[in-house]
Amino acid sequence: MNSIDVIKNIYKPYRLTKKGKTTIIHSTTGDYVIKEKGKDMKKLYDYLKSRHIDTFPELIDDTRSDINLFTYVEEASMPKEEKLYDMAKVVGNLHSKTYYYKEVSEDTYKSIYDNIKNNIIYLDDSYEAYYNKFLGEVYPSPAHYLFLRHFNTLKSTLNKIREDLDNYYDLVKTKKEQRVSLIHNNLSLEHYLKGDKDYLISWDKSCFDTPVLDLYNLYKKEFMTHNFTAFFKKYYEVFPLNEEEEKLLYILISIPPELKFNSSAYLETEEVRGALDYVYKTKEMINELTKKS
């Protein structure tokens, strides 16, 4: 008998619901979530409790070798923009209560600089190759025409990122420490639940690293359908980024998406339009956040 069958026998469910890698048990004693075991969740939860953080579902049973059993959180209905705004305080609180300064070598910041610079060079070369290819077309497709029209915008965006990256590296290249915190490392609106209190779920990828990564990954996942200006303003109230963290965040989120012209004309046009929307929307948001009052 496997672990899930054992849990079923104990809790006598009247209904099971599968959601990705998790199983939700609906029983007469309550609702529970079965999830494959990865990280030592008890150790993580004990640490969070020691930092006065309780934004996680209760761990009911971690005695099985392959699964954990959690309480199921019934989420309240609310507008997504309001949910994102509330999430900012929870994420800021996580970073604020777990940060410390970690000693690092010069290679740490040099590696960050080189990785971003190589990404910029790759995108620049890719855009340039597409531009030269499409420029020779007598009748460019709508996607190719849209790309040609906005090529200079993409180029100028990359040039601005290069400049900002050099300024960032000048700021950090002699530093011997880096601020790190416990980051969730898998943030999305789906992983933030508003029930009887605030909850973050799916902590399996959590680790100690720069808080910038949580903000960057969340933005990349959710930017198209949400206004992040209010999110970042609220987050900064709880946990202000220092100068180098803020510069790094804005550099990372400013990098345009890679374009691949290998699908239908309609999908290619949607892809180019989405990339341009990303560039314009992100630039507008950063201008708002850095505007002097």
C-alpha positions in Angstrom: 0.0 0.0 0.0 1.5 3.4 -1.0 1.5 6.5 1.1 -1.4 8.1 -0.6 -3.5 5.0 0.0 -2.5 5.1 3.7 -3.6 8.7 3.9 -6.9 7.9 2.2 -7.6 5.2 4.7 -6.9 7.6 7.6 -9.0 10.5 6.3 -11.8 8.6 4.4 -12.2 11.1 1.6 -15.6 11.4 -0.2 -13.9 13.2 -3.1 -10.4 13.5 -4.6 -9.3 16.3 -6.9 -6.1 16.3 -8.9 -4.4 19.6 -9.6 -1.0 19.2 -11.2 1.3 17.2 -8.9 -1.0 17.7 -5.9 -4.1 15.8 -4.8 -6.8 17.5 -2.8 -8.7 15.3 -0.3 -12.2 16.3 0.6 -13.3 14.5 3.7 -15.7 14.7 6.6 -12.9 15.8 8.9 -11.7 18.6 6.6 -9.9 19.3 3.3 -6.3 18.5 2.8 -3.6 18.7 0.2 -1.2 15.8 -0.7 2.0 16.9 -2.4 5.1 15.1 -3.5 7.9 15.5 -1.0 11.0 17.5 -2.0 12.4 20.1 0.4 12.3 19.4 4.2 9.2 21.5 4.8 9.2 21.1 8.6 12.7 22.5 8.8 11.7 25.4 6.5 8.5 26.1 8.5 10.4 26.0 11.8 12.7 28.6 10.4 9.9 30.8 9.1 8.2 30.6 12.5 11.5 31.6 14.2 11.4 34.8 12.0 7.7 35.4 13.0 6.4 34.5 9.6 3.2 32.3 9.4 2.1 32.8 5.8 2.1 29.1 4.9 -0.4 26.3 5.1 -0.2 24.0 8.1 1.9 20.8 7.7 -0.3 18.0 9.0 1.9 15.0 8.2 5.5 14.8 7.0 6.2 11.2 8.2 5.9 9.6 4.8 9.0 9.3 2.6 7.4 10.5 -0.6 4.6 12.9 0.3 3.5 15.7 2.6 0.0 16.4 3.9 -1.1 20.1 4.3 -4.3 21.8 5.3 -6.3 23.0 2.3 -6.7 26.8 2.0 -10.1 28.0 0.8 -9.3 31.2 -1.1 -11.6 34.2 -0.9 -12.9 35.8 -4.1 -11.2 39.1 -4.8 -10.1 41.2 -7.9 -6.7 40.1 -9.2 -5.2 43.6 -9.0 -6.2 43.8 -5.3 -4.7 40.4 -4.7 -1.4 41.4 -6.4 -1.3 44.6 -4.2 -1.8 42.5 -1.0 0.8 40.0 -2.1 3.4 42.8 -2.2 3.2 43.2 1.6 3.6 39.4 2.1 6.6 39.1 -0.1 8.2 42.3 1.3 7.6 40.9 4.8 9.3 37.6 3.9 12.4 39.4 2.6 12.5 41.9 5.4 12.4 39.4 8.2 15.0 36.9 6.7 17.7 39.1 5.1 21.4 39.1 6.1 24.6 40.2 4.4 26.6 37.4 2.9 30.3 37.7 2.2 31.0 37.2 -1.5 34.0 37.2 -3.8 34.6 39.6 -6.7 33.6 36.9 -9.1 30.0 37.0 -7.8 29.2 40.4 -9.2 31.4 39.9 -12.2 29.4 36.7 -13.0 26.1 38.6 -12.8 27.5 41.3 -15.1 28.9 38.9 -17.6 25.7 36.8 -17.7 23.5 39.8 -18.4 25.9 41.3 -20.9 26.1 38.0 -22.8 22.3 37.9 -22.9 22.2 41.5 -24.3 24.8 40.6 -27.0 22.8 37.5 -28.0 19.5 39.5 -28.3 21.3 42.3 -30.2 22.8 39.9 -32.7 19.5 38.1 -33.1 17.5 41.3 -33.7 20.2 42.5 -36.1 20.1 39.3 -38.1 16.3 39.4 -38.4 16.4 43.1 -39.4 18.9 42.4 -42.3 16.9 39.4 -43.4 13.5 41.2 -43.4 14.8 44.4 -45.0 15.5 42.6 -48.2 11.9 41.3 -48.5 9.8 42.9 -51.2 6.5 42.1 -49.4 7.3 41.6 -45.7 4.7 39.8 -43.7 2.8 41.8 -41.0 5.1 40.4 -38.3 8.2 41.2 -40.2 6.9 44.7 -41.1 6.0 45.4 -37.4 9.5 44.3 -36.4 11.2 46.5 -39.0 9.1 49.5 -37.9 10.1 49.1 -34.2 13.6 47.8 -34.7 15.2 51.0 -33.5 13.1 50.9 -30.3 14.5 47.4 -29.5 18.0 48.5 -30.3 17.8 51.7 -28.2 16.3 49.6 -25.3 19.3 47.2 -25.4 21.7 50.2 -25.6 20.1 51.7 -22.5 20.4 48.4 -20.7 24.1 48.2 -21.6 24.7 51.7 -20.1 22.7 50.8 -17.0 24.6 47.5 -16.6 28.0 49.3 -16.8 26.8 51.8 -14.1 25.6 48.9 -12.0 28.9 47.1 -12.2 30.8 50.3 -11.4 28.7 50.4 -8.2 29.3 46.8 -7.1 32.6 45.6 -8.5 34.5 46.3 -5.3 31.8 45.1 -2.9 32.6 42.2 -0.7 29.1 41.4 0.5 25.7 40.9 -0.9 22.3 41.2 0.8 20.4 37.9 0.6 17.1 36.7 2.1 14.9 33.7 2.0 13.2 33.9 -1.4 10.1 31.9 -2.4 11.7 31.4 -5.8 8.4 30.3 -7.4 6.1 33.4 -7.0 2.9 33.7 -9.0 -0.6 34.8 -8.2 -1.6 31.2 -8.2 0.8 30.6 -5.3 -0.5 33.4 -3.1 -3.8 32.6 -1.5 -6.0 34.9 0.5 -8.1 32.9 3.0 -8.5 33.4 6.8 -5.0 35.0 6.5 -2.3 35.4 3.8 -0.7 32.2 2.5 2.2 31.5 0.1 2.2 27.9 -1.2 4.6 25.8 -3.2 7.8 26.5 -1.3 9.7 23.7 -2.8 12.2 25.9 -4.7 12.8 28.4 -1.8 16.4 29.3 -1.1 18.6 32.1 0.1 19.5 34.6 -2.7 19.0 38.2 -3.7 15.3 39.3 -3.2 15.6 40.8 -6.7 15.0 37.3 -8.1 11.6 36.9 -6.5 10.5 40.3 -7.9 11.9 39.6 -11.4 10.4 36.2 -11.7 7.0 37.4 -10.5 7.0 40.3 -13.0 7.9 38.1 -15.9 5.1 35.7 -15.1 2.3 38.3 -14.5 3.2 41.6 -16.2 0.9 41.3 -19.1 -2.4 41.2 -17.2 -1.5 43.3 -14.2 -0.2 46.8 -13.2 2.9 46.4 -11.2 3.5 50.0 -10.3 1.3 49.7 -7.3 2.8 46.4 -6.4 6.4 47.7 -6.3 5.4 50.9 -4.4 3.8 48.8 -1.7 6.7 46.3 -1.6 9.2 49.2 -1.2 7.2 50.5 1.8 7.8 47.2 3.5 11.3 46.4 2.2 13.1 49.1 0.3 15.7 47.8 -2.1 19.2 49.3 -1.8 20.7 51.1 -4.8 22.4 48.2 -6.4 19.4 45.9 -6.0 17.1 48.4 -7.5 19.4 48.9 -10.5 19.7 45.2 -11.0 15.9 44.7 -10.9 15.3 47.4 -13.5 18.0 46.1 -15.7 16.6 42.5 -15.6 13.0 43.4 -16.2 13.9 45.8 -19.0 15.5 43.0 -21.1 13.1 42.4 -24.1 11.9 38.9 -24.9 13.7 36.8 -27.5 11.8 36.6 -30.8 11.6 33.5 -32.9 9.9 33.8 -36.3 9.1 30.1 -36.8 5.3 29.9 -36.6 2.2 31.1 -38.4 1.9 34.7 -39.6 -0.7 35.4 -36.9 1.3 33.9 -34.1 4.5 35.7 -35.2 2.6 39.1 -35.2 1.2 38.3 -31.7 4.8 37.5 -30.5 6.3 40.8 -31.9 3.3 42.8 -30.6 3.7 41.1 -27.2 7.5 41.9 -27.1 6.8 45.6 -27.9 4.1 45.8 -25.3 6.5 44.4 -22.8 9.2 47.0 -23.7 6.8 50.0 -23.6 4.9 48.9 -20.5 8.1 48.2 -18.6 9.7 51.4 -19.5 6.6 53.4 -18.5 6.5 51.6 -15.1 10.2 52.2 -14.4 9.8 55.9 -15.3 6.9 56.1 -12.8 8.8 54.3 -10.1 12.0 56.4 -10.5 10.2 59.7 -11.0 11.5 62.4 -8.6 8.7 63.7 -6.4 
